[in-house]
Amino acid sequence: MLSLRGGVTALEKPDTIRRLSELGDEQLRAVMVRLQKFTPHIARAWTSEKIAVLVEVRGRVHGRPQNP
């Protein structure tokens, strides 16, 4: 979660992608909810479009499209 505070650009970092690839589907759903609930003093909340990018990146890591 900490690395994702930086926004979608965090998905370009190998460490972030590695950690994302280790999440199960339920964990990914929880992360998605938390990203959309960020408050301004922590980070900008992720839009549904940014969440879609997160799901796409995770799908590429696993070699399949994701639909959590």
N, CA, C, O and CB atoms as a CASP TS submission, in Angstrom:
PFRMAT TS
TARGET T0000
AUTHOR 0000-0000-0000
METHOD Language model
MODEL 1
PARENT N/A
ATOM      1  N   MET     1       0.828  -1.196   0.000  1.00  0.00           N
ATOM      2  CA  MET     1       0.000   0.000   0.000  1.00  0.00           C
ATOM      3  C   MET     1       0.868   1.254   0.000  1.00  0.00           C
ATOM      4  O   MET     1       0.547   2.244  -0.656  1.00  0.00           O
ATOM      5  CB  MET     1      -0.940   0.001   1.210  1.00  0.00           C
ATOM      6  N   LEU     2       1.956   1.199   0.734  1.00  0.00           N
ATOM      7  CA  LEU     2       2.799   2.385   0.833  1.00  0.00           C
ATOM      8  C   LEU     2       3.324   2.803  -0.533  1.00  0.00           C
ATOM      9  O   LEU     2       3.289   3.985  -0.876  1.00  0.00           O
ATOM     10  CB  LEU     2       3.961   2.131   1.785  1.00  0.00           C
ATOM     11  N   SER     3       3.807   1.855  -1.305  1.00  0.00           N
ATOM     12  CA  SER     3       4.358   2.223  -2.611  1.00  0.00           C
ATOM     13  C   SER     3       3.273   2.724  -3.560  1.00  0.00           C
ATOM     14  O   SER     3       3.558   3.519  -4.456  1.00  0.00           O
ATOM     15  CB  SER     3       5.080   1.030  -3.233  1.00  0.00           C
ATOM     16  N   LEU     4       2.041   2.273  -3.377  1.00  0.00           N
ATOM     17  CA  LEU     4       0.954   2.679  -4.258  1.00  0.00           C
ATOM     18  C   LEU     4       0.441   4.082  -3.952  1.00  0.00           C
ATOM     19  O   LEU     4      -0.370   4.618  -4.707  1.00  0.00           O
ATOM     20  CB  LEU     4      -0.178   1.694  -4.156  1.00  0.00           C
ATOM     21  N   ARG     5       0.896   4.676  -2.870  1.00  0.00           N
ATOM     22  CA  ARG     5       0.522   6.065  -2.576  1.00  0.00           C
ATOM     23  C   ARG     5       1.013   7.007  -3.668  1.00  0.00           C
ATOM     24  O   ARG     5       0.456   8.087  -3.863  1.00  0.00           O
ATOM     25  CB  ARG     5       1.090   6.500  -1.215  1.00  0.00           C
ATOM     26  N   GLY     6       2.056   6.591  -4.378  1.00  0.00           N
ATOM     27  CA  GLY     6       2.618   7.420  -5.440  1.00  0.00           C
ATOM     28  C   GLY     6       1.794   7.430  -6.712  1.00  0.00           C
ATOM     29  O   GLY     6       2.110   8.168  -7.646  1.00  0.00           O
ATOM     30  N   GLY     7       0.753   6.633  -6.767  1.00  0.00           N
ATOM     31  CA  GLY     7      -0.107   6.600  -7.935  1.00  0.00           C
ATOM     32  C   GLY     7       0.276   5.493  -8.903  1.00  0.00           C
ATOM     33  O   GLY     7       1.052   4.595  -8.575  1.00  0.00           O
ATOM     34  N   VAL     8      -0.278   5.579 -10.086  1.00  0.00           N
ATOM     35  CA  VAL     8      -0.098   4.540 -11.099  1.00  0.00           C
ATOM     36  C   VAL     8       1.366   4.378 -11.484  1.00  0.00           C
ATOM     37  O   VAL     8       1.778   3.288 -11.881  1.00  0.00           O
ATOM     38  CB  VAL     8      -0.924   4.862 -12.335  1.00  0.00           C
ATOM     39  N   THR     9       2.149   5.424 -11.375  1.00  0.00           N
ATOM     40  CA  THR     9       3.567   5.312 -11.736  1.00  0.00           C
ATOM     41  C   THR     9       4.301   4.297 -10.862  1.00  0.00           C
ATOM     42  O   THR     9       5.354   3.793 -11.253  1.00  0.00           O
ATOM     43  CB  THR     9       4.247   6.675 -11.622  1.00  0.00           C
ATOM     44  N   ALA    10       3.763   3.995  -9.698  1.00  0.00           N
ATOM     45  CA  ALA    10       4.369   2.974  -8.839  1.00  0.00           C
ATOM     46  C   ALA    10       4.329   1.601  -9.503  1.00  0.00           C
ATOM     47  O   ALA    10       5.114   0.717  -9.159  1.00  0.00           O
ATOM     48  CB  ALA    10       3.652   2.921  -7.483  1.00  0.00           C
ATOM     49  N   LEU    11       3.421   1.425 -10.448  1.00  0.00           N
ATOM     50  CA  LEU    11       3.290   0.139 -11.138  1.00  0.00           C
ATOM     51  C   LEU    11       4.405  -0.084 -12.157  1.00  0.00           C
ATOM     52  O   LEU    11       4.448  -1.127 -12.809  1.00  0.00           O
ATOM     53  CB  LEU    11       1.938   0.055 -11.832  1.00  0.00           C
ATOM     54  N   GLU    12       5.292   0.873 -12.297  1.00  0.00           N
ATOM     55  CA  GLU    12       6.454   0.738 -13.174  1.00  0.00           C
ATOM     56  C   GLU    12       7.661   0.197 -12.414  1.00  0.00           C
ATOM     57  O   GLU    12       8.681  -0.132 -13.020  1.00  0.00           O
ATOM     58  CB  GLU    12       6.796   2.085 -13.811  1.00  0.00           C
ATOM     59  N   LYS    13       7.551   0.105 -11.107  1.00  0.00           N
ATOM     60  CA  LYS    13       8.686  -0.322 -10.276  1.00  0.00           C
ATOM     61  C   LYS    13       8.649  -1.830 -10.046  1.00  0.00           C
ATOM     62  O   LYS    13       7.620  -2.377  -9.647  1.00  0.00           O
ATOM     63  CB  LYS    13       8.678   0.422  -8.922  1.00  0.00           C
ATOM     64  N   PRO    14       9.765  -2.495 -10.296  1.00  0.00           N
ATOM     65  CA  PRO    14       9.807  -3.954 -10.144  1.00  0.00           C
ATOM     66  C   PRO    14       9.392  -4.451  -8.758  1.00  0.00           C
ATOM     67  O   PRO    14       8.711  -5.471  -8.655  1.00  0.00           O
ATOM     68  CB  PRO    14      11.189  -4.444 -10.443  1.00  0.00           C
ATOM     69  N   ASP    15       9.785  -3.757  -7.702  1.00  0.00           N
ATOM     70  CA  ASP    15       9.418  -4.201  -6.351  1.00  0.00           C
ATOM     71  C   ASP    15       7.907  -4.134  -6.132  1.00  0.00           C
ATOM     72  O   ASP    15       7.325  -5.018  -5.504  1.00  0.00           O
ATOM     73  CB  ASP    15      10.136  -3.347  -5.296  1.00  0.00           C
ATOM     74  N   THR    16       7.284  -3.092  -6.649  1.00  0.00           N
ATOM     75  CA  THR    16       5.830  -2.959  -6.521  1.00  0.00           C
ATOM     76  C   THR    16       5.124  -4.069  -7.290  1.00  0.00           C
ATOM     77  O   THR    16       4.166  -4.663  -6.795  1.00  0.00           O
ATOM     78  CB  THR    16       5.363  -1.579  -7.027  1.00  0.00           C
ATOM     79  N   ILE    17       5.596  -4.343  -8.490  1.00  0.00           N
ATOM     80  CA  ILE    17       4.985  -5.404  -9.298  1.00  0.00           C
ATOM     81  C   ILE    17       5.180  -6.758  -8.640  1.00  0.00           C
ATOM     82  O   ILE    17       4.270  -7.587  -8.648  1.00  0.00           O
ATOM     83  CB  ILE    17       5.578  -5.418 -10.716  1.00  0.00           C
ATOM     84  N   ARG    18       6.343  -6.992  -8.074  1.00  0.00           N
ATOM     85  CA  ARG    18       6.594  -8.258  -7.388  1.00  0.00           C
ATOM     86  C   ARG    18       5.625  -8.445  -6.233  1.00  0.00           C
ATOM     87  O   ARG    18       5.022  -9.509  -6.086  1.00  0.00           O
ATOM     88  CB  ARG    18       8.037  -8.319  -6.881  1.00  0.00           C
ATOM     89  N   ARG    19       5.475  -7.400  -5.405  1.00  0.00           N
ATOM     90  CA  ARG    19       4.562  -7.500  -4.262  1.00  0.00           C
ATOM     91  C   ARG    19       3.114  -7.680  -4.729  1.00  0.00           C
ATOM     92  O   ARG    19       2.350  -8.438  -4.131  1.00  0.00           O
ATOM     93  CB  ARG    19       4.679  -6.247  -3.373  1.00  0.00           C
ATOM     94  N   LEU    20       2.753  -6.986  -5.786  1.00  0.00           N
ATOM     95  CA  LEU    20       1.409  -7.116  -6.344  1.00  0.00           C
ATOM     96  C   LEU    20       1.162  -8.544  -6.833  1.00  0.00           C
ATOM     97  O   LEU    20       0.067  -9.082  -6.666  1.00  0.00           O
ATOM     98  CB  LEU    20       1.205  -6.114  -7.496  1.00  0.00           C
ATOM     99  N   SER    21       2.172  -9.146  -7.429  1.00  0.00           N
ATOM    100  CA  SER    21       2.017 -10.504  -7.959  1.00  0.00           C
ATOM    101  C   SER    21       1.822 -11.540  -6.856  1.00  0.00           C
ATOM    102  O   SER    21       1.307 -12.629  -7.113  1.00  0.00           O
ATOM    103  CB  SER    21       3.227 -10.876  -8.796  1.00  0.00           C
ATOM    104  N   GLU    22       2.227 -11.212  -5.639  1.00  0.00           N
ATOM    105  CA  GLU    22       2.115 -12.140  -4.518  1.00  0.00           C
ATOM    106  C   GLU    22       0.743 -12.107  -3.851  1.00  0.00           C
ATOM    107  O   GLU    22       0.448 -12.940  -2.994  1.00  0.00           O
ATOM    108  CB  GLU    22       3.176 -11.832  -3.499  1.00  0.00           C
ATOM    109  N   LEU    23      -0.096 -11.148  -4.240  1.00  0.00           N
ATOM    110  CA  LEU    23      -1.424 -11.026  -3.633  1.00  0.00           C
ATOM    111  C   LEU    23      -2.388 -12.052  -4.192  1.00  0.00           C
ATOM    112  O   LEU    23      -2.368 -12.350  -5.386  1.00  0.00           O
ATOM    113  CB  LEU    23      -1.980  -9.629  -3.850  1.00  0.00           C
ATOM    114  N   GLY    24      -3.217 -12.582  -3.339  1.00  0.00           N
ATOM    115  CA  GLY    24      -4.335 -13.412  -3.778  1.00  0.00           C
ATOM    116  C   GLY    24      -5.464 -12.509  -4.244  1.00  0.00           C
ATOM    117  O   GLY    24      -5.401 -11.290  -4.084  1.00  0.00           O
ATOM    118  N   ASP    25      -6.491 -13.106  -4.819  1.00  0.00           N
ATOM    119  CA  ASP    25      -7.613 -12.320  -5.339  1.00  0.00           C
ATOM    120  C   ASP    25      -8.307 -11.506  -4.260  1.00  0.00           C
ATOM    121  O   ASP    25      -8.635 -10.340  -4.481  1.00  0.00           O
ATOM    122  CB  ASP    25      -8.616 -13.230  -6.004  1.00  0.00           C
ATOM    123  N   GLU    26      -8.535 -12.098  -3.101  1.00  0.00           N
ATOM    124  CA  GLU    26      -9.203 -11.362  -2.007  1.00  0.00           C
ATOM    125  C   GLU    26      -8.329 -10.212  -1.512  1.00  0.00           C
ATOM    126  O   GLU    26      -8.832  -9.131  -1.204  1.00  0.00           O
ATOM    127  CB  GLU    26      -9.534 -12.315  -0.830  1.00  0.00           C
ATOM    128  N   GLN    27      -7.028 -10.448  -1.439  1.00  0.00           N
ATOM    129  CA  GLN    27      -6.120  -9.386  -1.018  1.00  0.00           C
ATOM    130  C   GLN    27      -6.114  -8.252  -2.036  1.00  0.00           C
ATOM    131  O   GLN    27      -6.086  -7.078  -1.666  1.00  0.00           O
ATOM    132  CB  GLN    27      -4.700  -9.936  -0.825  1.00  0.00           C
ATOM    133  N   LEU    28      -6.142  -8.608  -3.324  1.00  0.00           N
ATOM    134  CA  LEU    28      -6.183  -7.582  -4.375  1.00  0.00           C
ATOM    135  C   LEU    28      -7.448  -6.748  -4.243  1.00  0.00           C
ATOM    136  O   LEU    28      -7.400  -5.524  -4.367  1.00  0.00           O
ATOM    137  CB  LEU    28      -6.112  -8.228  -5.780  1.00  0.00           C
ATOM    138  N   ARG    29      -8.568  -7.393  -3.995  1.00  0.00           N
ATOM    139  CA  ARG    29      -9.822  -6.643  -3.812  1.00  0.00           C
ATOM    140  C   ARG    29      -9.709  -5.666  -2.645  1.00  0.00           C
ATOM    141  O   ARG    29     -10.155  -4.523  -2.744  1.00  0.00           O
ATOM    142  CB  ARG    29     -11.001  -7.611  -3.575  1.00  0.00           C
ATOM    143  N   ALA    30      -9.120  -6.109  -1.557  1.00  0.00           N
ATOM    144  CA  ALA    30      -8.950  -5.239  -0.385  1.00  0.00           C
ATOM    145  C   ALA    30      -8.051  -4.050  -0.712  1.00  0.00           C
ATOM    146  O   ALA    30      -8.319  -2.929  -0.279  1.00  0.00           O
ATOM    147  CB  ALA    30      -8.362  -6.034   0.795  1.00  0.00           C
ATOM    148  N   VAL    31      -7.008  -4.287  -1.460  1.00  0.00           N
ATOM    149  CA  VAL    31      -6.106  -3.203  -1.862  1.00  0.00           C
ATOM    150  C   VAL    31      -6.856  -2.213  -2.743  1.00  0.00           C
ATOM    151  O   VAL    31      -6.717  -1.001  -2.572  1.00  0.00           O
ATOM    152  CB  VAL    31      -4.865  -3.761  -2.609  1.00  0.00           C
ATOM    153  N   MET    32      -7.639  -2.712  -3.672  1.00  0.00           N
ATOM    154  CA  MET    32      -8.390  -1.836  -4.564  1.00  0.00           C
ATOM    155  C   MET    32      -9.347  -0.929  -3.780  1.00  0.00           C
ATOM    156  O   MET    32      -9.464   0.261  -4.076  1.00  0.00           O
ATOM    157  CB  MET    32      -9.171  -2.669  -5.586  1.00  0.00           C
ATOM    158  N   VAL    33     -10.017  -1.488  -2.799  1.00  0.00           N
ATOM    159  CA  VAL    33     -10.935  -0.696  -1.969  1.00  0.00           C
ATOM    160  C   VAL    33     -10.161   0.371  -1.199  1.00  0.00           C
ATOM    161  O   VAL    33     -10.575   1.529  -1.141  1.00  0.00           O
ATOM    162  CB  VAL    33     -11.714  -1.610  -0.985  1.00  0.00           C
ATOM    163  N   ARG    34      -9.041  -0.025  -0.612  1.00  0.00           N
ATOM    164  CA  ARG    34      -8.246   0.936   0.156  1.00  0.00           C
ATOM    165  C   ARG    34      -7.702   2.057  -0.721  1.00  0.00           C
ATOM    166  O   ARG    34      -7.661   3.211  -0.294  1.00  0.00           O
ATOM    167  CB  ARG    34      -7.094   0.225   0.852  1.00  0.00           C
ATOM    168  N   LEU    35      -7.285   1.731  -1.948  1.00  0.00           N
ATOM    169  CA  LEU    35      -6.774   2.758  -2.860  1.00  0.00           C
ATOM    170  C   LEU    35      -7.845   3.787  -3.190  1.00  0.00           C
ATOM    171  O   LEU    35      -7.550   4.975  -3.322  1.00  0.00           O
ATOM    172  CB  LEU    35      -6.254   2.119  -4.146  1.00  0.00           C
ATOM    173  N   GLN    36      -9.078   3.337  -3.324  1.00  0.00           N
ATOM    174  CA  GLN    36     -10.162   4.251  -3.659  1.00  0.00           C
ATOM    175  C   GLN    36     -10.623   5.072  -2.457  1.00  0.00           C
ATOM    176  O   GLN    36     -11.370   6.038  -2.611  1.00  0.00           O
ATOM    177  CB  GLN    36     -11.329   3.477  -4.227  1.00  0.00           C
ATOM    178  N   LYS    37     -10.178   4.687  -1.262  1.00  0.00           N
ATOM    179  CA  LYS    37     -10.571   5.413  -0.053  1.00  0.00           C
ATOM    180  C   LYS    37      -9.451   6.278   0.513  1.00  0.00           C
ATOM    181  O   LYS    37      -9.588   6.828   1.606  1.00  0.00           O
ATOM    182  CB  LYS    37     -11.029   4.438   0.998  1.00  0.00           C
ATOM    183  N   PHE    38      -8.345   6.405  -0.218  1.00  0.00           N
ATOM    184  CA  PHE    38      -7.284   7.291   0.258  1.00  0.00           C
ATOM    185  C   PHE    38      -7.863   8.669   0.543  1.00  0.00           C
ATOM    186  O   PHE    38      -8.737   9.148  -0.179  1.00  0.00           O
ATOM    187  CB  PHE    38      -6.135   7.386  -0.777  1.00  0.00           C
ATOM    188  N   THR    39      -7.375   9.291   1.584  1.00  0.00           N
ATOM    189  CA  THR    39      -7.791  10.650   1.907  1.00  0.00           C
ATOM    190  C   THR    39      -6.669  11.604   1.500  1.00  0.00           C
ATOM    191  O   THR    39      -5.509  11.199   1.428  1.00  0.00           O
ATOM    192  CB  THR    39      -8.131  10.793   3.430  1.00  0.00           C
ATOM    193  N   PRO    40      -7.003  12.858   1.234  1.00  0.00           N
ATOM    194  CA  PRO    40      -6.010  13.804   0.703  1.00  0.00           C
ATOM    195  C   PRO    40      -4.729  13.941   1.533  1.00  0.00           C
ATOM    196  O   PRO    40      -3.665  14.199   0.970  1.00  0.00           O
ATOM    197  CB  PRO    40      -6.638  15.143   0.580  1.00  0.00           C
ATOM    198  N   HIS    41      -4.807  13.777   2.839  1.00  0.00           N
ATOM    199  CA  HIS    41      -3.587  13.923   3.630  1.00  0.00           C
ATOM    200  C   HIS    41      -2.666  12.711   3.516  1.00  0.00           C
ATOM    201  O   HIS    41      -1.521  12.759   3.966  1.00  0.00           O
ATOM    202  CB  HIS    41      -3.941  14.155   5.081  1.00  0.00           C
ATOM    203  N   ILE    42      -3.154  11.635   2.923  1.00  0.00           N
ATOM    204  CA  ILE    42      -2.331  10.445   2.695  1.00  0.00           C
ATOM    205  C   ILE    42      -1.876  10.404   1.238  1.00  0.00           C
ATOM    206  O   ILE    42      -0.678  10.374   0.958  1.00  0.00           O
ATOM    207  CB  ILE    42      -3.114   9.152   3.057  1.00  0.00           C
ATOM    208  N   ALA    43      -2.820  10.404   0.327  1.00  0.00           N
ATOM    209  CA  ALA    43      -2.546  10.369  -1.111  1.00  0.00           C
ATOM    210  C   ALA    43      -3.856  10.593  -1.847  1.00  0.00           C
ATOM    211  O   ALA    43      -4.931  10.553  -1.248  1.00  0.00           O
ATOM    212  CB  ALA    43      -1.885   9.014  -1.540  1.00  0.00           C
ATOM    213  N   ARG    44      -3.760  10.827  -3.142  1.00  0.00           N
ATOM    214  CA  ARG    44      -4.971  10.967  -3.942  1.00  0.00           C
ATOM    215  C   ARG    44      -5.642   9.607  -4.086  1.00  0.00           C
ATOM    216  O   ARG    44      -4.980   8.595  -4.316  1.00  0.00           O
ATOM    217  CB  ARG    44      -4.651  11.569  -5.332  1.00  0.00           C
ATOM    218  N   ALA    45      -6.956   9.598  -3.950  1.00  0.00           N
ATOM    219  CA  ALA    45      -7.712   8.362  -4.151  1.00  0.00           C
ATOM    220  C   ALA    45      -7.585   7.934  -5.607  1.00  0.00           C
ATOM    221  O   ALA    45      -7.546   8.769  -6.511  1.00  0.00           O
ATOM    222  CB  ALA    45      -9.210   8.549  -3.758  1.00  0.00           C
ATOM    223  N   TRP    46      -7.520   6.635  -5.822  1.00  0.00           N
ATOM    224  CA  TRP    46      -7.418   6.099  -7.177  1.00  0.00           C
ATOM    225  C   TRP    46      -8.792   6.075  -7.821  1.00  0.00           C
ATOM    226  O   TRP    46      -9.780   5.695  -7.194  1.00  0.00           O
ATOM    227  CB  TRP    46      -6.800   4.683  -7.168  1.00  0.00           C
ATOM    228  N   THR    47      -8.841   6.478  -9.058  1.00  0.00           N
ATOM    229  CA  THR    47     -10.084   6.429  -9.829  1.00  0.00           C
ATOM    230  C   THR    47     -10.295   5.004 -10.347  1.00  0.00           C
ATOM    231  O   THR    47      -9.395   4.167 -10.274  1.00  0.00           O
ATOM    232  CB  THR    47     -10.051   7.452 -11.013  1.00  0.00           C
ATOM    233  N   SER    48     -11.472   4.747 -10.859  1.00  0.00           N
ATOM    234  CA  SER    48     -11.736   3.419 -11.413  1.00  0.00           C
ATOM    235  C   SER    48     -10.828   3.135 -12.610  1.00  0.00           C
ATOM    236  O   SER    48     -10.476   1.981 -12.855  1.00  0.00           O
ATOM    237  CB  SER    48     -13.211   3.295 -11.827  1.00  0.00           C
ATOM    238  N   GLU    49     -10.448   4.166 -13.354  1.00  0.00           N
ATOM    239  CA  GLU    49      -9.541   3.981 -14.481  1.00  0.00           C
ATOM    240  C   GLU    49      -8.158   3.538 -13.999  1.00  0.00           C
ATOM    241  O   GLU    49      -7.525   2.687 -14.623  1.00  0.00           O
ATOM    242  CB  GLU    49      -9.431   5.280 -15.297  1.00  0.00           C
ATOM    243  N   LYS    50      -7.696   4.110 -12.900  1.00  0.00           N
ATOM    244  CA  LYS    50      -6.392   3.731 -12.349  1.00  0.00           C
ATOM    245  C   LYS    50      -6.443   2.321 -11.752  1.00  0.00           C
ATOM    246  O   LYS    50      -5.480   1.560 -11.848  1.00  0.00           O
ATOM    247  CB  LYS    50      -5.945   4.746 -11.276  1.00  0.00           C
ATOM    248  N   ILE    51      -7.561   1.992 -11.147  1.00  0.00           N
ATOM    249  CA  ILE    51      -7.734   0.634 -10.620  1.00  0.00           C
ATOM    250  C   ILE    51      -7.677  -0.369 -11.773  1.00  0.00           C
ATOM    251  O   ILE    51      -7.106  -1.450 -11.630  1.00  0.00           O
ATOM    252  CB  ILE    51      -9.083   0.503  -9.845  1.00  0.00           C
ATOM    253  N   ALA    52      -8.268  -0.011 -12.910  1.00  0.00           N
ATOM    254  CA  ALA    52      -8.240  -0.894 -14.081  1.00  0.00           C
ATOM    255  C   ALA    52      -6.803  -1.136 -14.546  1.00  0.00           C
ATOM    256  O   ALA    52      -6.470  -2.239 -14.981  1.00  0.00           O
ATOM    257  CB  ALA    52      -9.076  -0.292 -15.231  1.00  0.00           C
ATOM    258  N   VAL    53      -5.960  -0.124 -14.459  1.00  0.00           N
ATOM    259  CA  VAL    53      -4.547  -0.281 -14.818  1.00  0.00           C
ATOM    260  C   VAL    53      -3.878  -1.261 -13.849  1.00  0.00           C
ATOM    261  O   VAL    53      -3.109  -2.125 -14.270  1.00  0.00           O
ATOM    262  CB  VAL    53      -3.813   1.099 -14.801  1.00  0.00           C
ATOM    263  N   LEU    54      -4.166  -1.127 -12.577  1.00  0.00           N
ATOM    264  CA  LEU    54      -3.620  -2.038 -11.570  1.00  0.00           C
ATOM    265  C   LEU    54      -4.002  -3.484 -11.888  1.00  0.00           C
ATOM    266  O   LEU    54      -3.154  -4.375 -11.839  1.00  0.00           O
ATOM    267  CB  LEU    54      -4.122  -1.652 -10.164  1.00  0.00           C
ATOM    268  N   VAL    55      -5.256  -3.713 -12.209  1.00  0.00           N
ATOM    269  CA  VAL    55      -5.741  -5.055 -12.528  1.00  0.00           C
ATOM    270  C   VAL    55      -5.075  -5.573 -13.801  1.00  0.00           C
ATOM    271  O   VAL    55      -4.722  -6.749 -13.890  1.00  0.00           O
ATOM    272  CB  VAL    55      -7.276  -5.053 -12.689  1.00  0.00           C
ATOM    273  N   GLU    56      -4.907  -4.698 -14.776  1.00  0.00           N
ATOM    274  CA  GLU    56      -4.256  -5.094 -16.029  1.00  0.00           C
ATOM    275  C   GLU    56      -2.799  -5.501 -15.790  1.00  0.00           C
ATOM    276  O   GLU    56      -2.338  -6.513 -16.317  1.00  0.00           O
ATOM    277  CB  GLU    56      -4.323  -3.943 -17.052  1.00  0.00           C
ATOM    278  N   VAL    57      -2.091  -4.719 -15.005  1.00  0.00           N
ATOM    279  CA  VAL    57      -0.684  -5.034 -14.706  1.00  0.00           C
ATOM    280  C   VAL    57      -0.590  -6.365 -13.977  1.00  0.00           C
ATOM    281  O   VAL    57       0.264  -7.191 -14.300  1.00  0.00           O
ATOM    282  CB  VAL    57      -0.034  -3.913 -13.857  1.00  0.00           C
ATOM    283  N   ARG    58      -1.445  -6.575 -13.014  1.00  0.00           N
ATOM    284  CA  ARG    58      -1.417  -7.852 -12.289  1.00  0.00           C
ATOM    285  C   ARG    58      -1.751  -9.011 -13.218  1.00  0.00           C
ATOM    286  O   ARG    58      -1.170 -10.090 -13.101  1.00  0.00           O
ATOM    287  CB  ARG    58      -2.401  -7.824 -11.109  1.00  0.00           C
ATOM    288  N   GLY    59      -2.667  -8.797 -14.122  1.00  0.00           N
ATOM    289  CA  GLY    59      -3.010  -9.831 -15.089  1.00  0.00           C
ATOM    290  C   GLY    59      -1.835 -10.197 -15.970  1.00  0.00           C
ATOM    291  O   GLY    59      -1.623 -11.373 -16.267  1.00  0.00           O
ATOM    292  N   ARG    60      -1.071  -9.205 -16.391  1.00  0.00           N
ATOM    293  CA  ARG    60       0.109  -9.478 -17.214  1.00  0.00           C
ATOM    294  C   ARG    60       1.140 -10.276 -16.439  1.00  0.00           C
ATOM    295  O   ARG    60       1.790 -11.160 -16.998  1.00  0.00           O
ATOM    296  CB  ARG    60       0.728  -8.173 -17.715  1.00  0.00           C
ATOM    297  N   VAL    61       1.297  -9.976 -15.162  1.00  0.00           N
ATOM    298  CA  VAL    61       2.260 -10.697 -14.329  1.00  0.00           C
ATOM    299  C   VAL    61       1.880 -12.164 -14.233  1.00  0.00           C
ATOM    300  O   VAL    61       2.743 -13.041 -14.246  1.00  0.00           O
ATOM    301  CB  VAL    61       2.342 -10.076 -12.925  1.00  0.00           C
ATOM    302  N   HIS    62       0.586 -12.424 -14.136  1.00  0.00           N
ATOM    303  CA  HIS    62       0.102 -13.798 -14.008  1.00  0.00           C
ATOM    304  C   HIS    62      -0.179 -14.433 -15.364  1.00  0.00           C
ATOM    305  O   HIS    62      -0.570 -15.598 -15.430  1.00  0.00           O
ATOM    306  CB  HIS    62      -1.153 -13.832 -13.156  1.00  0.00           C
ATOM    307  N   GLY    63       0.015 -13.682 -16.446  1.00  0.00           N
ATOM    308  CA  GLY    63      -0.183 -14.233 -17.768  1.00  0.00           C
ATOM    309  C   GLY    63      -1.634 -14.430 -18.156  1.00  0.00           C
ATOM    310  O   GLY    63      -1.942 -15.204 -19.062  1.00  0.00           O
ATOM    311  N   ARG    64      -2.528 -13.727 -17.467  1.00  0.00           N
ATOM    312  CA  ARG    64      -3.946 -13.851 -17.782  1.00  0.00           C
ATOM    313  C   ARG    64      -4.668 -12.576 -17.365  1.00  0.00           C
ATOM    314  O   ARG    64      -4.214 -11.865 -16.469  1.00  0.00           O
ATOM    315  CB  ARG    64      -4.564 -15.087 -17.081  1.00  0.00           C
ATOM    316  N   PRO    65      -5.779 -12.293 -18.007  1.00  0.00           N
ATOM    317  CA  PRO    65      -6.572 -11.123 -17.587  1.00  0.00           C
ATOM    318  C   PRO    65      -7.150 -11.360 -16.193  1.00  0.00           C
ATOM    319  O   PRO    65      -7.471 -12.490 -15.826  1.00  0.00           O
ATOM    320  CB  PRO    65      -7.718 -10.833 -18.606  1.00  0.00           C
ATOM    321  N   GLN    66      -7.275 -10.300 -15.439  1.00  0.00           N
ATOM    322  CA  GLN    66      -7.799 -10.378 -14.078  1.00  0.00           C
ATOM    323  C   GLN    66      -9.196  -9.790 -14.016  1.00  0.00           C
ATOM    324  O   GLN    66      -9.509  -8.821 -14.707  1.00  0.00           O
ATOM    325  CB  GLN    66      -6.872  -9.651 -13.096  1.00  0.00           C
ATOM    326  N   ASN    67     -10.022 -10.386 -13.187  1.00  0.00           N
ATOM    327  CA  ASN    67     -11.365  -9.868 -12.971  1.00  0.00           C
ATOM    328  C   ASN    67     -11.746 -10.109 -11.514  1.00  0.00           C
ATOM    329  O   ASN    67     -12.585 -10.962 -11.223  1.00  0.00           O
ATOM    330  CB  ASN    67     -12.392 -10.535 -13.939  1.00  0.00           C
ATOM    331  N   PRO    68     -11.132  -9.359 -10.597  1.00  0.00           N
ATOM    332  CA  PRO    68     -11.424  -9.603  -9.160  1.00  0.00           C
ATOM    333  C   PRO    68     -12.805  -9.151  -8.758  1.00  0.00           C
ATOM    334  O   PRO    68     -13.186  -9.290  -7.595  1.00  0.00           O
ATOM    335  CB  PRO    68     -10.408  -8.898  -8.288  1.00  0.00           C
TER
END
